[in-house]
């Protein structure tokens, strides 16, 4: 057989590229394959083989890039050419109506008393990971995560592996688009079966799996997991004279350019039509192979969108109408008491395991004695369990009609053996909490050690509960200073560790020796001193030595520190066992004194609650940003709350804020306030 000329080879490669790209589009975007998988694989293998043999003909956007192969050391930051907004949320028809009323007020003013006709495009809100794609001359040049809306991470090498993302468009336009990357439920189950077989930790839900896959440094791993996409917005376009007057036309244009568009969108003549669309998909969402956590309603007319514009945090012309928190029923097998680091005893319901909101739940906190009485929850009850993004699921109510008559009201015992000593417990005066009378049980000591190394305190990576338990059981650690006196030879014999892991942990312990004042105070587990009080103490005293010598009168000058907490702090420092422990501990650590170094007083006097999942930072990082600007952070919404920062899947705190009329900021609004 005659070997093809280089000219003939180049022509063959170009034809194969066009053919493979054509069949990728048919399969991944239109779901209309024309040839068998085996025939497609054969064409792709030939293309890859020719490109490897003739590297001078390789191009960046060849469909052969779908198989991956790029290996990065890290991700680089990239600035979005157009800011990527998040959306305001509504949770019921009343809130949807209020949103429309705001639009009408703005438009009446814009059009001098005459209200233009409002129609809406309703789309499914995909529970995925936002992606921003940039094309130049119709060729993909960059793919970036949303990040904080201004700066994201460049993940182009991984996005090229997704079959439904076009590497070249049907027209040579310069365009930036936004959409969602998602993982099908079937593929999620397949990946977890494979991970289980390999004794790897399982992904909790498809969204987490998709996010982890997009951030793989090895694009071959990304390519092996069948990610998918839906594109829904044109952020910017230049050239080619392409125009659209409505949101529905924009979606059709995206489809014409070669993007995969979720096809269940609907033109709604009124918000009543939006409500019907919402109710329909509340019932149908589970039948889809992708996650749906609500709908998105957009003013359909682009000219009206431009008139409505944006607030500092979100576009006015669009709103996310979130589905209710997912609820399931299960049964209570037992109610057990869990001893915390400060001796507080928390009741926990042990449940028949049930899958809810992307994870299997077998335990739920009952908070305290008063909550048990309010719910009237009993062992054997069938209960409604709710989880909406928050880590801890809630028991919403008891289905009393299913009781058999054998269930008995729960009563707190007089003794809990995990408390140590004689096990006695007592109710904290003026509170709903019970606590251990003894303060130094093995269980409390373990909990204190867990907290000491946690992210909120010393943040010692790698020294988790399993290793701490082994060290505690072998009597290698009893108190905080023992951690800093560990040697690699103490760790390496432990089950599951070796010399390298032991050396890494010792290295992490050494790095953690420098700690800020407020984190050091938090780490000590002083009764009544939580995160906010620790920050207040650091601000007020600025020095740990000064704090050690303080008195109740001085402590009570601090806003939020009452007589009970003041007495607790003074009593803690007076105890000889604590003085001895601190003397040893302070030999090992370097406290950054001078209090909390606030960057501004912008939030001074304001109290925030943070709920849900934030894209650009963790909740602890968000709390830090609030505090550095003089604000306070609370764990509960109350009359003293000024603002609630709402991330994805916020749960009951957002609903309570709405009921109480507390102003809510989404992530973009929060970031905008930080930048002002």
Secondary structure, DSSP 8 states (H G I E B T S, - for coil): -----HHHHHHHHHHHHHHHHHHHHHHHTS----S-HHHHHHHHHHHHHHHHHTGGG--TT-GGGGG---B-SS--EEE-SS---EEEEE-SHHHHHHHHHHHHHHHHHHTTT------EEEEEEE-SEEEEEEEETTEEEEEEE-TTSSEEEB-HHHHTT-TTS-SB-SS--EEEEEEEEEE-HHHHHHHHHHHHHTT----SSHHHHHHHHHT-SBHHHHHHS-EEEEEEEEEEEESTT---SBHHHHHHHHHHHT----TT-EEESSHHHHHHHHHHHHHHGGGSSS-EEEEEEEESBHHHHHHH-B-SSEEEEEEEEE---EEEEEEEEEEEEEE-TTSEEEEEEEEEEEEETTEEEEEEE--SHHHHHHHT-BTT-EEEEEESSSSS-EEEEE-GGG--S---B----SB-GGG-TT-BEEE-TTSS-EEESSS--HHHHHHHHHHHHSTTTT--TT--HHHHHHHHHTTS-SSHHHHHT--HHHHHTSTT--HHHHHHHHHHHHHTTEEEHHHHHHHT--TT--HHHHHHHHHHH--HHHHHT--HHHHTTSTT--HHHHHHHHHHHH-HHHHHHHHHHHHH-EEE-S----S--TTTT-EEEEESB-SSS-HHHHHHHHHHTT-EEESS--TT--EEEE-BS-THHHHHHHHHT-EEEEHHHHHHHHH-
